[in-house]
Amino acid sequence: MNNNRRSGSGFYIFILAIILIAMYLSSSILNKGSKVYTYQDFSKDLADQKIASVEISQNVEVPTGRVTVILKDETVRQFYVTDVTEIEGIVREANLPYSVGNVLKPGWFVTYMLPVMVSVLLIFVMMTFFTGGIGGANSRNTMNFGKNRAQMVNPKMLGITFESVAGLKEEKEDLAEIVDFLRDPQKYVRIGARIPKGVILVGPPGTGKTLLAKAIAGEAGVPFFTISGSDFVEMFVGVGASRVRDLFEDAKRNAPCIIFIDEIDAVARQRGTGLGGSHDEREQTLNTLLVELDGFGTNSGIIVMAATNRVDILDPAILRPGRFDRRVSVGYPDVGGRQEILEVHSKNKPLGDDVDLKQVAQTTAGFSGADLENLMNEAALGAVREGRSFIRMADVTKALIKVGIGTEKKSRVVSEKDRRITAYHESGHAILFHVLPDVGPVHTVSIIPTGVGAAGYTMPLPERDEMFNTRGRMLQEIIVNLGGRVAEELVFEDVTTGASQDIKNATKLARDMVTRYGFSADLGLINYDISADEVFIGREIGHTRSYSEQVAAKIDEEVKAIVDHCYETARALISENIQVLHASARLLMERERITGAEFEALFGEQGPAEPEQTDEI
């Protein structure tokens, strides 16, 4: 859309330039006589006897005028004088032939009509060029601001059906009757059922909302109009509303069909929340969209689908029955769904015998479908870089680290002292992952720096997906976050800045426990969280706090008490496993990266009671 807007601005600038050029050309016609010629030049040519004749043109009202000099080489020169009688006397004394007349004024046609006609002609030529008469297929986009920019896709060309969508079983079941209606609408009309006019897909980015919409069109075999919400909004008021009307007119001509509006929150945000008043372009576009959603009749064969990850900021009017009747939540896939998605994206990729997609699915908790597709693509790229024609588990592991944590910087020069600090820091995290029941076990521990600035990482391998986060599990997560700092204190009796992100995460978890989830016994079941306020859409100018300073101080005390308690727990657990801490750090210094099995084996071995070297940081 930005390119179209830029081209439209360029068109108007070009037209303005054409008008200025036309005015300049017309002024040149009125003021012909290109070379500058002065009275001194006239005197010199007169003395050199270069002048053949002279024409004197005097203004009617005053003695000023123009002198036209014809030289013997037939060159014509002109200059203006304040008193033509003086020039007449000079020419008469020189015995030169001359003539005297009045200055001819240009007619009204040359003065007024000629510049206008030239400008209109040039504008007509350029409009013809930009509207497609000369400029080609893409040139018409500049002038057709009111035309919708939706692309009508043939469902056969999409090649996407429900089989292409993995990990969304319930979502596909919710949408199956939409497909059935588009195939056989009379089945529903006979019984008096009303098929939903609109379906809104809600969920985080990358979870497959757009893919679901394409799959419905592919299953039903009907035309598929796709457009982004931002394509409706322009800087010119009324353009978006015109595009909405034009889109629905096209859809009615191609019914039955599907209209899919991606990122609808760009055009359907709640009205009356902006600082610019209610008569802006976006709100006019939304009003037209609301009218059009009500405009076509029941069971007309037009299904409007939309996708957003910010349903909380949409205008309530667009979510009411009769517009978007059905809301389908498309969330992150569970472990089974992730395995199905990995199998779909691995269908055309040769996998080695050691690739365990079930283990990959367990390791990728919180990944969306787009993340998993990217993971397998990165694994394939890694295999190509190493000159292999198939993907090994090592390629998937490297891709997982690259996608989830950042590219490992093996070439970065790290001092022995920093490597040792990192080894103990990551070993502290790993021990707590192992001994705490709800956050482990450990998958990989590494002291190789990553692209996100981390000196190392510890990757857990969750055994199952949890639908709810419990108070005990959140406390264990805080304990794990503090494990690196505790290990540094126990071994070096000093601390580094390496635990800054861990402390930030621990503090956020503790504050959420107190302010959002009601896990504080003293503050009770009250929500004190203000981070969810939609300040950015204009509901508030700044954050407001609905509780007193005393409560704010109590919240701070509760947060600190939780973090302090978790710190003491982490210190006690790592102190009990100090031998494992030293053994793990020593192994990491030797290998840089160890697997979960190698780390767990350390709990059956006896490490040294004290580190071999306890230099201060």
RODREN-39016 format. One line per field, with one value per residue (C-alpha): residue in three letters; residue number from 1; z, y, x. Coordinates in steps of 0.25 Angstrom, whole numbers, plus 5000, padded with zeros to 4 digits. Example, Ala and Ser with C-alpha at 12.3 -4.5 7.8 and 13.67 -1.06 7.14 Angstrom:
2
type [ala:ser]
seq [1:2]
z [5031:5029]
y [4982:4996]
x [5049:5055]
***
This chain:
617
type [met:asn:asn:asn:arg:arg:ser:gly:ser:gly:phe:tyr:ile:phe:ile:leu:ala:ile:ile:leu:ile:ala:met:tyr:leu:ser:ser:ser:ile:leu:asn:lys:gly:ser:lys:val:tyr:thr:tyr:gln:asp:phe:ser:lys:asp:leu:ala:asp:gln:lys:ile:ala:ser:val:glu:ile:ser:gln:asn:val:glu:val:pro:thr:gly:arg:val:thr:val:ile:leu:lys:asp:glu:thr:val:arg:gln:phe:tyr:val:thr:asp:val:thr:glu:ile:glu:gly:ile:val:arg:glu:ala:asn:leu:pro:tyr:ser:val:gly:asn:val:leu:lys:pro:gly:trp:phe:val:thr:tyr:met:leu:pro:val:met:val:ser:val:leu:leu:ile:phe:val:met:met:thr:phe:phe:thr:gly:gly:ile:gly:gly:ala:asn:ser:arg:asn:thr:met:asn:phe:gly:lys:asn:arg:ala:gln:met:val:asn:pro:lys:met:leu:gly:ile:thr:phe:glu:ser:val:ala:gly:leu:lys:glu:glu:lys:glu:asp:leu:ala:glu:ile:val:asp:phe:leu:arg:asp:pro:gln:lys:tyr:val:arg:ile:gly:ala:arg:ile:pro:lys:gly:val:ile:leu:val:gly:pro:pro:gly:thr:gly:lys:thr:leu:leu:ala:lys:ala:ile:ala:gly:glu:ala:gly:val:pro:phe:phe:thr:ile:ser:gly:ser:asp:phe:val:glu:met:phe:val:gly:val:gly:ala:ser:arg:val:arg:asp:leu:phe:glu:asp:ala:lys:arg:asn:ala:pro:cys:ile:ile:phe:ile:asp:glu:ile:asp:ala:val:ala:arg:gln:arg:gly:thr:gly:leu:gly:gly:ser:his:asp:glu:arg:glu:gln:thr:leu:asn:thr:leu:leu:val:glu:leu:asp:gly:phe:gly:thr:asn:ser:gly:ile:ile:val:met:ala:ala:thr:asn:arg:val:asp:ile:leu:asp:pro:ala:ile:leu:arg:pro:gly:arg:phe:asp:arg:arg:val:ser:val:gly:tyr:pro:asp:val:gly:gly:arg:gln:glu:ile:leu:glu:val:his:ser:lys:asn:lys:pro:leu:gly:asp:asp:val:asp:leu:lys:gln:val:ala:gln:thr:thr:ala:gly:phe:ser:gly:ala:asp:leu:glu:asn:leu:met:asn:glu:ala:ala:leu:gly:ala:val:arg:glu:gly:arg:ser:phe:ile:arg:met:ala:asp:val:thr:lys:ala:leu:ile:lys:val:gly:ile:gly:thr:glu:lys:lys:ser:arg:val:val:ser:glu:lys:asp:arg:arg:ile:thr:ala:tyr:his:glu:ser:gly:his:ala:ile:leu:phe:his:val:leu:pro:asp:val:gly:pro:val:his:thr:val:ser:ile:ile:pro:thr:gly:val:gly:ala:ala:gly:tyr:thr:met:pro:leu:pro:glu:arg:asp:glu:met:phe:asn:thr:arg:gly:arg:met:leu:gln:glu:ile:ile:val:asn:leu:gly:gly:arg:val:ala:glu:glu:leu:val:phe:glu:asp:val:thr:thr:gly:ala:ser:gln:asp:ile:lys:asn:ala:thr:lys:leu:ala:arg:asp:met:val:thr:arg:tyr:gly:phe:ser:ala:asp:leu:gly:leu:ile:asn:tyr:asp:ile:ser:ala:asp:glu:val:phe:ile:gly:arg:glu:ile:gly:his:thr:arg:ser:tyr:ser:glu:gln:val:ala:ala:lys:ile:asp:glu:glu:val:lys:ala:ile:val:asp:his:cys:tyr:glu:thr:ala:arg:ala:leu:ile:ser:glu:asn:ile:gln:val:leu:his:ala:ser:ala:arg:leu:leu:met:glu:arg:glu:arg:ile:thr:gly:ala:glu:phe:glu:ala:leu:phe:gly:glu:gln:gly:pro:ala:glu:pro:glu:gln:thr:asp:glu:ile]
seq [1:2:3:4:5:6:7:8:9:10:11:12:13:14:15:16:17:18:19:20:21:22:23:24:25:26:27:28:29:30:31:32:33:34:35:36:37:38:39:40:41:42:43:44:45:46:47:48:49:50:51:52:53:54:55:56:57:58:59:60:61:62:63:64:65:66:67:68:69:70:71:72:73:74:75:76:77:78:79:80:81:82:83:84:85:86:87:88:89:90:91:92:93:94:95:96:97:98:99:100:101:102:103:104:105:106:107:108:109:110:111:112:113:114:115:116:117:118:119:120:121:122:123:124:125:126:127:128:129:130:131:132:133:134:135:136:137:138:139:140:141:142:143:144:145:146:147:148:149:150:151:152:153:154:155:156:157:158:159:160:161:162:163:164:165:166:167:168:169:170:171:172:173:174:175:176:177:178:179:180:181:182:183:184:185:186:187:188:189:190:191:192:193:194:195:196:197:198:199:200:201:202:203:204:205:206:207:208:209:210:211:212:213:214:215:216:217:218:219:220:221:222:223:224:225:226:227:228:229:230:231:232:233:234:235:236:237:238:239:240:241:242:243:244:245:246:247:248:249:250:251:252:253:254:255:256:257:258:259:260:261:262:263:264:265:266:267:268:269:270:271:272:273:274:275:276:277:278:279:280:281:282:283:284:285:286:287:288:289:290:291:292:293:294:295:296:297:298:299:300:301:302:303:304:305:306:307:308:309:310:311:312:313:314:315:316:317:318:319:320:321:322:323:324:325:326:327:328:329:330:331:332:333:334:335:336:337:338:339:340:341:342:343:344:345:346:347:348:349:350:351:352:353:354:355:356:357:358:359:360:361:362:363:364:365:366:367:368:369:370:371:372:373:374:375:376:377:378:379:380:381:382:383:384:385:386:387:388:389:390:391:392:393:394:395:396:397:398:399:400:401:402:403:404:405:406:407:408:409:410:411:412:413:414:415:416:417:418:419:420:421:422:423:424:425:426:427:428:429:430:431:432:433:434:435:436:437:438:439:440:441:442:443:444:445:446:447:448:449:450:451:452:453:454:455:456:457:458:459:460:461:462:463:464:465:466:467:468:469:470:471:472:473:474:475:476:477:478:479:480:481:482:483:484:485:486:487:488:489:490:491:492:493:494:495:496:497:498:499:500:501:502:503:504:505:506:507:508:509:510:511:512:513:514:515:516:517:518:519:520:521:522:523:524:525:526:527:528:529:530:531:532:533:534:535:536:537:538:539:540:541:542:543:544:545:546:547:548:549:550:551:552:553:554:555:556:557:558:559:560:561:562:563:564:565:566:567:568:569:570:571:572:573:574:575:576:577:578:579:580:581:582:583:584:585:586:587:588:589:590:591:592:593:594:595:596:597:598:599:600:601:602:603:604:605:606:607:608:609:610:611:612:613:614:615:616:617]
z [5000:5003:4989:4983:4992:4988:4973:4975:4981:4970:4960:4966:4967:4952:4948:4956:4949:4935:4938:4942:4930:4921:4928:4926:4911:4909:4916:4906:4894:4899:4902:4890:4887:4894:4895:4905:4897:4904:4900:4901:4891:4882:4883:4880:4868:4863:4864:4857:4846:4848:4848:4835:4840:4852:4856:4868:4875:4885:4895:4893:4906:4910:4902:4906:4896:4889:4879:4869:4863:4850:4848:4834:4837:4838:4853:4861:4874:4884:4896:4903:4906:4914:4903:4889:4883:4888:4880:4868:4868:4869:4857:4849:4851:4847:4834:4836:4831:4842:4844:4856:4861:4873:4882:4878:4891:4890:4889:4899:4893:4894:4908:4915:4906:4901:4915:4919:4906:4907:4922:4919:4907:4915:4927:4918:4912:4926:4931:4919:4922:4936:4935:4926:4912:4910:4923:4924:4934:4947:4944:4947:4962:4963:4959:4963:4978:4981:4975:4984:4985:4988:4980:4975:4976:4969:4979:4970:4969:4984:4985:5000:5007:5021:5019:5018:5032:5043:5058:5058:5058:5066:5058:5045:5051:5055:5040:5033:5033:5026:5015:5014:5013:5001:4994:4997:5002:4999:5010:5021:5014:5014:5029:5032:5037:5036:5033:5039:5031:5037:5044:5051:5054:5067:5071:5073:5060:5052:5057:5044:5043:5028:5025:5030:5022:5009:5013:5014:5000:4995:5001:4996:4982:4982:4979:4990:4991:5000:5005:5017:5027:5024:5009:5012:5020:5012:5015:5006:5014:5007:4999:5009:5009:4994:4994:5004:4995:4983:4989:4993:4979:4973:4983:4980:4965:4969:4979:4985:4990:5002:5006:5015:5022:5029:5041:5042:5054:5045:5041:5051:5064:5074:5070:5079:5084:5076:5079:5065:5067:5061:5047:5042:5030:5038:5045:5032:5026:5038:5037:5023:5026:5037:5027:5016:5026:5029:5014:5008:5010:5019:5012:5000:4998:5003:5015:5021:5029:5037:5045:5056:5068:5075:5077:5090:5082:5072:5072:5078:5067:5057:5067:5069:5063:5049:5045:5051:5057:5060:5067:5065:5074:5068:5079:5080:5077:5088:5087:5078:5069:5068:5064:5053:5048:5048:5040:5030:5028:5027:5016:5005:5013:5014:5029:5035:5043:5056:5054:5065:5062:5075:5083:5075:5078:5093:5092:5084:5094:5091:5076:5066:5053:5046:5056:5053:5038:5040:5049:5039:5028:5036:5038:5023:5020:5030:5024:5010:5016:5021:5007:5011:5004:5016:5030:5043:5057:5059:5048:5055:5069:5063:5056:5069:5076:5065:5064:5079:5085:5074:5065:5073:5071:5072:5066:5077:5086:5100:5111:5120:5132:5125:5120:5135:5140:5129:5132:5147:5143:5134:5143:5154:5145:5140:5154:5158:5145:5149:5164:5163:5158:5149:5141:5135:5131:5124:5109:5106:5114:5106:5109:5094:5092:5084:5075:5085:5094:5104:5108:5109:5110:5117:5109:5117:5111:5116:5118:5115:5112:5123:5121:5134:5141:5156:5168:5171:5156:5156:5168:5162:5150:5159:5166:5153:5148:5161:5159:5151:5161:5173:5166:5164:5179:5184:5175:5173:5185:5175:5165:5150:5141:5134:5142:5138:5129:5139:5150:5141:5137:5152:5156:5145:5149:5164:5161:5152:5163:5172:5163:5153:5158:5173:5179:5190:5203:5209:5197:5193:5180:5175:5161:5162:5148:5139:5128:5120:5118:5103:5105:5091:5085:5092:5104:5113:5112:5122:5132:5143:5156:5163:5177:5187:5190:5202:5194:5184:5195:5199:5185:5185:5199:5194:5181:5189:5199:5188:5181:5194:5198:5184:5185:5198:5193:5180:5189:5198:5186:5179:5192:5194:5180:5180:5175:5163:5161:5160:5151:5142:5140:5138:5127:5121:5121:5113:5103:5103:5101:5108:5106:5116:5118:5120:5131:5138:5139:5148:5159:5160:5161:5172:5168:5177:5189:5186:5172:5167:5166:5173:5167:5170:5158]
y [5000:5009:5008:5011:5024:5028:5026:5034:5046:5045:5046:5059:5065:5061:5069:5081:5081:5080:5092:5100:5096:5100:5114:5115:5112:5121:5132:5129:5131:5144:5149:5143:5149:5139:5146:5158:5171:5184:5199:5197:5186:5195:5206:5197:5191:5205:5209:5197:5199:5185:5190:5189:5195:5198:5196:5205:5201:5211:5209:5217:5223:5226:5228:5215:5204:5193:5194:5183:5183:5176:5173:5172:5157:5156:5154:5160:5167:5174:5183:5192:5207:5217:5228:5224:5238:5238:5225:5231:5243:5234:5225:5238:5244:5231:5231:5217:5212:5211:5210:5215:5208:5204:5192:5181:5175:5160:5156:5150:5136:5136:5142:5134:5122:5117:5113:5107:5099:5094:5090:5083:5075:5070:5066:5058:5051:5048:5043:5034:5029:5026:5020:5009:5014:5014:5011:4996:4987:4993:5007:5008:5006:5020:5026:5015:5019:5014:5000:4989:4982:4968:4957:4946:4933:4920:4910:4899:4908:4908:4893:4894:4886:4881:4870:4882:4887:4879:4880:4888:4876:4883:4896:4888:4882:4896:4900:4887:4892:4905:4896:4887:4900:4905:4891:4889:4902:4896:4886:4897:4906:4894:4893:4908:4908:4921:4919:4928:4941:4943:4935:4941:4934:4938:4934:4937:4940:4928:4918:4915:4925:4929:4914:4910:4920:4916:4901:4904:4911:4899:4889:4896:4899:4914:4927:4932:4948:4951:4965:4971:4981:4991:4991:4998:5010:5022:5036:5041:5041:5032:5023:5012:5012:5012:5000:4992:4994:4990:4978:4973:4976:4967:4956:4957:4955:4943:4936:4926:4931:4934:4948:4947:4959:4957:4966:4972:4980:4990:4994:4990:4995:5001:5014:5026:5023:5031:5045:5050:5050:5041:5046:5040:5030:5018:5019:5023:5010:5002:5008:5004:4990:4988:4993:4983:4971:4974:4977:4964:4954:4942:4929:4938:4929:4940:4936:4946:4941:4950:4947:4955:4953:4965:4962:4970:4983:4981:4989:4981:4984:4975:4963:4963:4952:4955:4960:4951:4940:4930:4932:4921:4921:4916:4914:4908:4893:4883:4872:4863:4875:4879:4865:4865:4878:4874:4861:4870:4879:4867:4860:4865:4865:4852:4849:4841:4829:4836:4847:4846:4856:4852:4857:4869:4872:4871:4880:4891:4895:4908:4907:4911:4904:4915:4913:4898:4900:4909:4899:4888:4898:4902:4888:4885:4897:4892:4878:4885:4894:4881:4874:4864:4860:4856:4862:4857:4859:4868:4877:4878:4881:4892:4898:4898:4905:4915:4918:4917:4923:4929:4925:4919:4928:4917:4927:4937:4938:4936:4936:4924:4932:4936:4921:4917:4927:4923:4908:4909:4919:4909:4897:4904:4905:4891:4885:4892:4887:4873:4873:4881:4872:4882:4889:4879:4870:4876:4874:4882:4890:4899:4910:4914:4929:4931:4942:4948:4952:4940:4934:4920:4913:4902:4896:4888:4876:4877:4863:4869:4881:4888:4895:4903:4909:4906:4914:4903:4902:4917:4917:4906:4915:4926:4917:4912:4926:4929:4917:4924:4935:4926:4917:4929:4933:4919:4917:4931:4939:4950:4952:4957:4964:4951:4948:4961:4955:4943:4954:4961:4948:4944:4958:4958:4944:4948:4961:4954:4944:4955:4965:4956:4942:4945:4936:4946:4942:4956:4964:4953:4951:4965:4968:4979:4978:4990:4985:4980:4994:4998:5012:5012:5012:5024:5019:5026:5037:5030:5018:5019:5012:5007:5005:5013:5015:5006:4995:4998:4997:4984:4978:4982:4975:4962:4962:4963:4952:4942:4945:4944:4931:4925:4930:4923:4910:4911:4913:4901:4892:4895:4894:4880:4877:4884:4872:4871:4886:4885:4872:4879:4892:4883:4875:4888:4894:4881:4879:4893:4885:4873:4866:4863:4849:4853:4863:4853:4843:4853:4851:4836:4841:4847:4860:4867:4874:4887:4893:4891:4906:4917:4930:4942:4948]
x [5000:5012:5017:5003:5002:5016:5013:5000:5008:5018:5007:5002:5016:5018:5005:5010:5023:5016:5008:5020:5027:5016:5015:5030:5029:5018:5025:5037:5028:5024:5038:5046:5060:5069:5082:5084:5087:5090:5091:5106:5106:5098:5108:5119:5113:5109:5123:5128:5118:5112:5097:5089:5076:5068:5053:5048:5035:5030:5019:5007:5005:5020:5033:5039:5040:5048:5059:5061:5075:5077:5092:5099:5101:5085:5086:5074:5076:5067:5068:5059:5061:5054:5054:5052:5054:5069:5071:5064:5073:5086:5081:5077:5091:5098:5090:5084:5071:5060:5046:5037:5024:5016:5020:5010:5004:5001:4986:4977:4979:4994:4993:4982:4978:4991:4997:4983:4982:4996:4994:4981:4987:4999:4990:4981:4993:4999:4985:4984:4998:4995:4981:4986:4985:5000:5006:5002:4995:5000:4999:4984:4986:4990:4977:4967:4968:4954:4956:4958:4971:4966:4972:4962:4969:4965:4963:4969:4982:4983:4985:4982:4971:4969:4979:4989:4986:4991:4990:4976:4966:4955:4957:4955:4942:4936:4939:4934:4920:4924:4930:4917:4908:4917:4916:4901:4894:4880:4882:4882:4871:4861:4862:4862:4876:4884:4899:4908:4911:4925:4935:4947:4959:4966:4980:4995:5003:5007:4997:4990:4979:4981:4984:4971:4963:4970:4967:4952:4953:4960:4951:4938:4944:4939:4946:4955:4956:4968:4972:4979:4972:4982:4979:4966:4972:4978:4981:4970:4956:4946:4955:4955:4939:4939:4948:4939:4927:4935:4940:4926:4920:4931:4928:4913:4916:4925:4916:4917:4931:4939:4945:4957:4961:4975:4979:4965:4969:4976:4962:4952:4958:4948:4942:4943:4957:4966:4971:4967:4952:4942:4942:4955:4957:4958:4945:4938:4943:4939:4925:4924:4929:4918:4907:4912:4913:4898:4895:4895:4884:4884:4890:4894:4906:4916:4925:4933:4945:4955:4968:4974:4983:4977:4962:4961:4963:4952:4939:4928:4918:4926:4926:4911:4902:4899:4912:4923:4915:4925:4939:4949:4961:4974:4984:4998:4998:5000:5011:5002:4999:5013:5017:5006:5011:5026:5021:5014:5026:5036:5028:5036:5049:5058:5060:5071:5068:5072:5062:5051:5040:5033:5045:5046:5031:5034:5045:5038:5027:5021:5025:5014:5012:5020:5032:5032:5032:5044:5051:5050:5054:5066:5070:5069:5078:5088:5089:5091:5102:5109:5108:5098:5085:5077:5074:5080:5076:5088:5083:5069:5076:5085:5073:5065:5076:5077:5062:5059:5072:5081:5092:5104:5116:5127:5137:5136:5148:5145:5155:5157:5152:5139:5137:5138:5128:5118:5121:5117:5105:5099:5102:5094:5082:5083:5084:5071:5064:5068:5064:5051:5039:5031:5041:5051:5058:5070:5072:5085:5095:5105:5115:5116:5112:5099:5095:5085:5097:5096:5109:5102:5089:5082:5070:5060:5052:5037:5031:5017:5009:5002:4989:4990:5002:5001:5007:5017:5022:5023:5031:5040:5042:5047:5056:5062:5064:5072:5081:5092:5094:5094:5105:5113:5112:5115:5128:5134:5128:5125:5114:5114:5104:5101:5089:5082:5072:5069:5066:5057:5049:5049:5043:5033:5028:5027:5020:5010:5007:5004:4996:4990:4987:4984:4995:4997:4991:4991:4986:4975:4968:4969:4975:4985:4991:4991:5000:4987:4982:4981:4987:4992:4978:4974:4966:4975:4986:4995:4994:4985:4986:4974:4980:4987:5001:5000:4995:5007:5017:5010:5012:5026:5028:5021:5029:5042:5038:5035:5048:5056:5049:5052:5067:5069:5063:5072:5084:5080:5078:5091:5099:5093:5098:5111:5119:5110:5112:5127:5127:5117:5125:5138:5131:5126:5140:5145:5133:5126:5113:5107:5094:5083:5088:5102:5098:5089:5100:5108:5098:5103:5117:5125:5131:5142:5137:5143:5146:5161:5162:5153:5159:5151:5144]
***
